[in-house]
Amino acid sequence: MVSLSDLGELRVIHIMERALGTSRRTVVSFGDDISAVRVHGGKIAVLKTDMLVGSTDLPPGMTLRQAAWKAVVANVSDLAAKGVRPLAGLVALGLPRSLRRSDIEQLARGLSEAAKAYKFPIVGGDTNESCDLTISIALFAITNAKKLILRTGARAGDLVAVTGEFGSSSAALRAVLEHEERPGKLQRDLYRALYSPRAQLDLGLRLAASGTITSSIDSSDGLAWSLHQLSESSQLGIVVENVPVSNAAMDFARRYRLRALDLALYGGEEYELIVTVNPRKFQKAFRAANGHLKQIGYVTRGFRGVRIKHGRSMMPVKKKGWEHFKN
């Protein structure tokens, strides 16, 4: 018998897709991070849902307030990659009976703070008793069909760029799980990435409005995994020339004799944007992002997948990152 651990999340999604089919009103099929359907007048409704489950998604030491914040950020980040601002949200909570009133107040505070930070109201939802904490967020937005940025638009010759640095969240999770001691400032920098992530919504909106972006994805499943997703969606190869590793991750790697590049490539929970950019429009994109855009490589023909340059040679980047039921 084939188990969920044999299938993995992606094959589960494919099974669902075959069973459910598509509608003529569907703009974005299964496999992207958002869904969209045509409504009227060239407009589309953009829908996003994602859930956080206590036993698999909460690192040790994360408070319920931080968990609620993170659940919202995870959803907003996928809309940011599409260049869409959420208009409203719903929240469904699965709550263990053991929680106290103060716990519920912390959850409510985290949800409220995140919704205010990204300027949309949470207008309703559902609650139920559950064996494990579950926070499921659903977001709704409206945009013009021509303005939606998907995973599929990359072209050979496009530049690949990111909105930030990588490795801090991965290093922080390792530190927490393995109880490694860290000096004060390093600890603060790492913990901020793990417990207080930020979605790059404003940058996503600016980049989309600039007309320079051909495809986009957020990096929450890990930089390497997300680059592979862009490669598969465009059916082209990606060459990585440099990876921006955070100073905190490099310091951590030196202290514990780890490879900083591995922390940056194969971590996750870092809600940066990975975009492909028309090379003639890169400077325009750079200005639209207020300088928060770093070229890391380019899109090419001739192979599928992701490779990284080492001097004159290129090495394959493993398709490794977070996938439910397998990790």
DOFIMAR-311597 format. One record per atom (N, C-alpha, C): x, y, z. Coordinates in steps of 0.2 Angstrom, whole numbers, plus 2048, in hexadecimal, padded with zeros to 3 digits. Layout:
<pts>
XYZ;...
</pts>
This chain:
<pts>
8047FA800;800800800;804806800;80380B7FC;8078117FB;804816801;809818805;80781D80A;808824808;80682980D;80783080C;80F83180B;81382E810;81A82F80F;81D82D809;81A828806;81C8267FF;81A82B7FA;81482E7FA;8128337F5;81583A7F6;81583C7FC;8178437FC;8128487FA;81384E7FC;80D8547FB;80C8557F4;8118557F0;8108577E9;80B8517E5;80C84B7E7;8088467E4;8018467E7;8018477ED;7FA8487F0;7F684D7EC;7F98537EB;7F68587E7;7F48567E0;7F88527DD;7F78507D6;7F184B7D6;7F08477DB;7EA8437DC;7E48477DC;7E484C7E0;7DF8507E1;7DD8547DB;7E28567D7;7E185A7D1;7DD8557CC;7DF84F7CB;7DC84B7C7;7D584A7C8;7D48497CF;7CD8487D1;7C884E7D0;7CB8537D2;7C78597D2;7C685D7CB;7CB85C7C7;7CB85F7C0;7CB8677C1;7CA86A7BB;7CA8717BB;7C48747B8;7C387A7B9;7BD87E7B6;7BF8837B1;7BB8857AD;7BC88A7A7;7BE8907AA;7BC8927B0;7BD8987B4;7C48987B7;7C78927B8;7CD8927BB;7D38957B7;7D78997BB;7DC89D7B8;7E389A7BA;7E38977C0;7E98947C2;7E788D7C4;7EB8887C1;7E98817C3;7ED87F7C9;7EB8797CC;7EF8767D1;7F68767D0;7FA8777D5;8018777D5;80587D7D6;8018837D5;8048897D7;80288A7DE;8048907E1;8038917E8;7FC8957EA;7F98977E4;7F389A7E5;7EE8977E0;7E88997E1;7E28977DC;7DF89D7DA;7DC89D7D4;7D98A37D1;7D48A17CC;7CE8A57CC;7C98A37C8;7C68AA7C5;7C48AA7BE;7C18B07BB;7BB8B27BE;7BA8B87BF;7B48BB7C2;7B08BF7BD;7B28C57BB;7AF8C97B6;7B38CF7B4;7B28D27AE;7B68D87AC;7BE8D77AC;7C08D17AB;7C78D07AA;7CA8CF7B1;7C68CF7B6;7C98CE7BD;7C98C77BF;7CD8C57C4;7CD8BE7C6;7CD8BF7CE;7CA8BA7D1;7CA8B97D8;7D08B47DA;7D58B67DE;7DA8B37E0;7D98B07E7;7DA8A97E8;7D98A67EE;7DF8A27F1;7E08A37F7;7E68A07FA;7E489D801;7E6896802;7E5893809;7EB88F80B;7ED890811;7F388C813;7F288B81B;7F488581D;7F3884824;7F9883828;7F988482E;7FF883833;7FC87E838;800878839;7FF87383E;804873843;802873849;80787384F;80C86E84F;80B86884E;81086384E;815863849;813865843;81886583D;81B86C83B;81787283D;81987883B;81C87D840;81B87B846;81D88084C;82487E84E;82988284E;830880851;82F881858;83387D85C;83387E863;834885866;83088786A;83188E86D;82C89386A;829891864;825896861;81E897865;81C89D867;81689F86A;81089E866;80A89E869;80489D865;8038A4861;8058A9864;8058B0860;8098B085A;80F8AD85B;8148AD855;8118A8850;80E8A2852;80B89D84E;8068A0849;8018A484C;7FC8A7849;7FF8AC844;8048B0846;8078B5841;80A8B183B;80E8AB83C;8118A8837;80C8A5832;8068A2835;8018A0831;7FE8A582C;7FE8AB82E;7FC8B0829;8018B2824;8078B2827;80D8B4822;80E8AF81D;80D8A881E;80E8A3819;8098A4813;8038A6815;7FE8A8810;7FF8AE80C;8018B380F;8028BA80C;8088B9808;80D8B580A;8138B5805;8128B27FF;80D8AD7FE;80B8AA7F8;8078AF7F3;8038B47F6;8008B97F3;8058BE7F0;80A8BF7F5;8108C47F3;8138C27ED;8148BB7EC;8188B97E6;8148BA7E0;80D8BA7E1;8098BC7DB;8088C37D9;80A8C77DE;8098CE7DD;8028D07DF;7FF8CD7E4;7F88CE7E5;7F78D07ED;7F38D57EE;7F28D77F5;7EC8D47F8;7EC8D07FE;7E68CD800;7E18D3802;7DA8D1801;7D58D5802;7D18D3809;7D18CD80A;7CE8CA810;7D08C3812;7D08C1818;7D28BA81A;7CD8B781E;7CD8B081E;7C98AC823;7CE8A8827;7CC8A682D;7D18A2831;7CD89C834;7CF896833;7CC890836;7D188D83B;7CE88C841;7D388A847;7D1883849;7D687F849;7D587884D;7D8879854;7D4879859;7D787A860;7D7874864;7DD872867;7DC86D86C;7D986F873;7D586B876;7D186D87C;7D586F881;7DC86E881;7E0870887;7E2877887;7E187B881;7E3882881;7DF886886;7E288B888;7DF89088D;7DC89688A;7D989A88E;7D68A088B;7DC8A5889;7E18A588D;7E78A988B;7EA8A7885;7EA8A0883;7ED89D87D;7E98A0877;7E28A0878;7DE8A3872;7DF8AA871;7E08AE877;7E18B5876;7E88B6872;7ED8B2873;7F38B2870;7F28B1868;7EE8AC867;7ED8AA860;7EA8B085C;7E48B3860;7E18B885D;7E58BF85C;7EA8C0860;7EE8C5860;7F38C585A;7F68BF859;7FA8BD853;7F78BE84D;7F08BC84C;7ED8BC846;7EB8C4845;7E98C784A;7E88CE849;7EE8D2847;7F38D184A;7F98D5848;7FC8D4841;7FB8CE83F;7FD8CC838;7F98CF833;7F28CE834;7ED8D1830;7EE8D982F;7EF8DC835;7F08E3834;7F78E5831;7FC8E1832;8038E282E;8028E2827;7FE8DD824;7FD8DD81D;7F78E081A;7F38E381F;7EE8E881D;7E88E481A;7E58DF81D;7DF8DC81B;7DB8DA821;7D58D9821;7D18D7826;7D08D0826;7D08CC82C;7CD8C682D;7C68C682F;7C28C382A;7BA8C582B;7B68BF82D;7B98B982F;7B68B4832;7BA8AD831;7B68A8832;7BA8A1832;7B689C836;7B9898839;7B689283C;7BB890842;7B888C847;7BC88984C;7BA88284E;7BE87E850;7BC877851;7C1874856;7BF86F859;7C486B85E;7C886785A;7CE86685C;7D3863858;7D986085D;7DC85A85A;7E185785E;7E785B85E;7E885F859;7EE863858;7EC86A856;7F086F858;7EF876856;7EF87684E;7EA87984B;7EA87A844;7E7881843;7EB88583F;7E988C83D;7E988C835;7E388C832;7E288C82B;7E0893829;7E4897825;7E289D822;7E089D81B;7DB8A0819;7D98A1812;7D88A9810;7DC8AA80B;7DC8B1809;7D88B2802;7D58B8801;7D28BA7FB;7D48C07F8;7D58C17F2;7D78C77EE;7D48C77E7;7D48CD7E5;7D28CE7DE;7D78D27DA;7D98D07D4;7DE8D37D0;7DC8D27C8;7E08D67C4;7DF8D57BD;7E38CF7BB;7DF8CB7B6;7E28C57B4;7E98C67B1;7EA8CB7AE;7F18CC7AA;7F68CE7AF;7F58D07B5;7FA8D27BA;7FC8CD7BE;7F98C77BE;7FB8C27C3;8018BE7C1;8068BE7C5;80D8BB7C4;80D8B47C6;80E8AF7C2;80E8A87C3;8158A57C3;81589E7C4;81B89B7C4;81E89A7BD;81989A7B8;81A8977B2;81D89C7AC;81F8A27AE;8208A77A9;8288A87A7;82C8A47AA;8338A57A9;8358A47A2;83A8A77A0;83D8A6799;8448A6799;8478A2794;84E8A1794;8518A8793;8578A9797;85A8B0797;8588B479D;8528B37A0;8508B77A6;8558B67AC;8558BB7B0;8598BB7B6;8558B87BB;8588B57C0;8558B27C6;8578B77CC;8538B97D0;8548BE7D5;8508BC7DB;8538BF7E1;84F8BE7E7;84F8C47EB;84A8C47F0;8498CB7F4;84D8CB7FA;8518C67FC;8548C6802;85A8C1803;85C8BF809;8618BA80A;85E8B480D;8628AF80E;85F8A8810;8648A5815;8618A0818;86589C81D;86389D824;8618A3826;8608A582D;85B8A0830;85589F82D;85089B830;852894831;85689182C;85888B82C;85D88A832;86188F833;86688F838;86388F83F;85E89383F;85A894846;85788E847;85388A843;850884844;85587F846;85A87E843;860879845;86287B84C;86388184E;865883854;86088185A;85A882858;85488185D;85487985E;854876859;85386E859;85986B85C;85F86E85B;86586A85E;86886E864;864873866;86687686D;86D87986D;86F87C867;87687E866;876885869;87B88786D;87B88E870;87D89386B;87B89986B;87C89E867;87E8A586A;8828A9868;8838AF86B;87D8B486A;87D8B986E;8778BD86F;8748C0868;8788C4864;8768C785E;8748C1859;8788BC858;8778B7854;8708B4855;86F8B285C;8698AF85E;8638B385C;8638BA85D;85E8BE85B;85C8BF854;8628BF850;8618BF849;85E8B9846;8608B3848;85D8AD846;8568AC848;8558AD84F;84E8AC851;8498B184E;84B8B784C;8468BB849;8448B8842;8488B583E;8478B2838;8428AC839;8438A883F;83F8A2840;8388A4843;8388A8848;8328A984C;82E8AF849;8318B4846;82D8BA843;82E8BB83C;82D8B6838;82E8B7830;8298BD82E;82C8C0828;8288C5825;8278C381D;8218C481B;81F8C3814;8218CA810;8248C980A;8268CE806;8208D1802;81B8D3805;8158D5801;8168DB7FD;8198E0800;81A8E77FD;81F8E67F7;8248E27F8;8298E17F2;8258DD7EC;8218D87EE;81E8D47E9;8198D97E5;8158DD7E8;8118E27E5;8158E67E0;81A8E97E3;81E8EE7DF;8218EA7D9;8248E47DA;8278E17D4;8228DF7CF;81C8DD7D1;8178DB7CC;8148E17C8;8148E77CC;8118ED7C8;8178F07C4;81D8EE7C5;8228F07C0;8228ED7B9;81F8E87B8;81F8E47B2;8258E17B0;8298DF7B5;8308DD7B3;8318D57B5;82C8D37B8;82C8CC7BB;8298C77B6;82C8C17B5;8298BC7B0;8268B67B4;8298B57BA;8268B07BE;8298B17C6;8258AE7CA;8278AF7D1;8248A97D6;8288A97DB;8268A47E0;8298A67E7;8268A47ED;8298A67F3;82D8A07F5;8328A27FA;83789D7FB;835899802;82F898804;82E89580A;82F88E80B;82F88A805;831883805;839882804;83C888804;844887803;84688A7FD;84C88D7FC;84E8907F6;84F88B7F1;8528857F2;8548807ED;84D87D7EA;84987B7EF;8428797ED;83E87D7E8;83E8847EA;83A8897E7;83D88A7E0;84488A7DF;84788B7D9;8458857D4;84587F7D7;8438797D3;83C87A7D1;83787D7D5;83087E7D3;8308837CD;8348887CD;83488D7C8;8378897C1;83C8857C2;83F8827BC;83987D7B9;8368797BD;8318747BB;82B8787B7;82987D7BA;8238817B8;8258847B1;82B8877B0;82D88A7AA;8308857A5;83287E7A7;8358797A3;83B87C7A0;83F87F7A5;8468827A3;84A8817A9;8518827A7;8568817AD;8578887B0;85A8877B6;85C88D7BA;86388C7BC;8678917BB;86E8917BD;86F8967C3;8718937C8;8738987CE;87A89A7CE;87B8A07CE;8828A37CF;8848A57D6;8808A77DA;8818A97E0;87B8A87E5;87C8A77EB;8778A67F0;8788AB7F5;8738B07F6;8748B57FC;8738B1803;8788B0806;8778AD80D;8788B2812;8738B2817;8738B781C;8798B7821;87B8BC823;8818BD828;8808B882E;87A8B8831;8798B4836;8798AC835;8778AA82F;8788A382D;87F8A282C;8838A6829;88A8A5828;88E8A582F;88C8A9833;88F8A983A;88E8A283D;8888A083D;88589A840;88989483D;88A894836;88D88E832;89488E834;898894835;89F894837;89F89183E;89B893843;89B89184A;89B88984A;896886846;89587F847;89787B841;89C87E83D;89F87A838;89A877833;89587B831;89087982C;89187D825;88E87B820;88E87E81A;889883819;88B889819;88688F819;88188E813;88488C80D;88088B807;87B886808;87C88180C;87787C80D;87187F811;873883816;86E88681A;86988B816;86C88E811;86989380D;86488F808;86788A805;8648877FF;85E882802;85F87F807;85B879809;85787A80F;856881811;852882817;84B883815;848888818;84188A816;83F88F81B;83889081B;83589581F;83889C81F;83B89D819;83D8A4818;8398A7812;8358AC813;8308AE80F;8328B480A;8388B2807;83A8B7802;8378B57FB;8388BA7F6;8358B87F0;83B8B67EB;8398B17E7;83E8AF7E1;83B8B17DB;83E8B57D7;83B8B87D1;83F8B77CB;83C8B67C5;8408B77BF;83E8BD7BB;8448C07B8;8438C77B6;8468C87AF;8428CB7AB;8458CD7A4;84B8D17A5;8518CE7A2;8578D17A3;8578D97A1;8548DB79C;8548E279A;8508E679F;84C8E37A4;8488E77A8;84B8E67B0;8518E37B1;8538E27B7;8548E87BC;8578ED7B9;8588F37BC;8518F67BF;84C8F67BA;8458F87BC;8438F47C2;8438EE7C2;8418E97C7;8458EB7CD;84B8EC7CD;8508EE7D3;84D8F47D6;84B8F97D2;8499007D5;8428FF7D8;83E8FB7D4;8378F97D7;8378F67DE;83C8F27DF;83D8EE7E5;8418F27EA;8438F97E9;8468FD7ED;84D8FA7EF;8508F77EA;8578F47EB;8578ED7EE;8518EB7F0;8518E47F4;8508DE7EF;8548DE7EA;8548D97E5;85B8D77E3;85D8D07E4;8638CE7E2;8638C97DD;8678CA7D8;8688C57D3;86C8BF7D5;8698B97D4;86D8B37D6;86E8AE7D1;86B8AF7CB;86D8AA7C5;8688AC7BF;8678A77BB;8648A87B5;8608A27B2;85B8A37AE;85789E7AB;85A89C7A4;85B8957A3;85E89379D;85B88D79A;85C88C793;85A886790;85F880791;85E87A78E;86387578E;862870793;85F872799;85E86D79E;85886F7A3;85686B7A7;85086C7AB;85386B7B2;85186F7B7;85386F7BE;8578757C0;85B8747C5;85F87A7C8;8668777C9;86B87C7C6;87287A7C7;8768807CA;87B87F7CE;87F8857D1;8868857CE;88888B7CD;88F88C7CA;89488B7CF;8998877CE;89F8867D2;8A58877CE;8A888D7CE;8AD88F7C9;8AB88E7C2;8AE88A7BE;8AC8897B7;8A78837B6;8A687F7BC;8A187A7BB;89B87B7BE;8968777BD;88F8787C0;88D8717C3;88A8727C9;88886C7CD;88086C7CE;87D8677CE;8768677CF;8748697D6;86F86D7D7;86C86E7DD;8668697DF;8678667E4;8628617E6;85B8647E7;8568607E4;84F8627E5;84D8607EC;84F8647F1;84E8627F8;84B8687FC;846867800;84386D803;83D86A807;83986E809;83386B80D;82E868809;82C86280A;82685F807;82285B80C;81C85D80D;818859812;818852811;81784E816;817846816;81E843815;823847812;829844811;82E847816;82E84D818;83385081D;83184E824;
</pts>
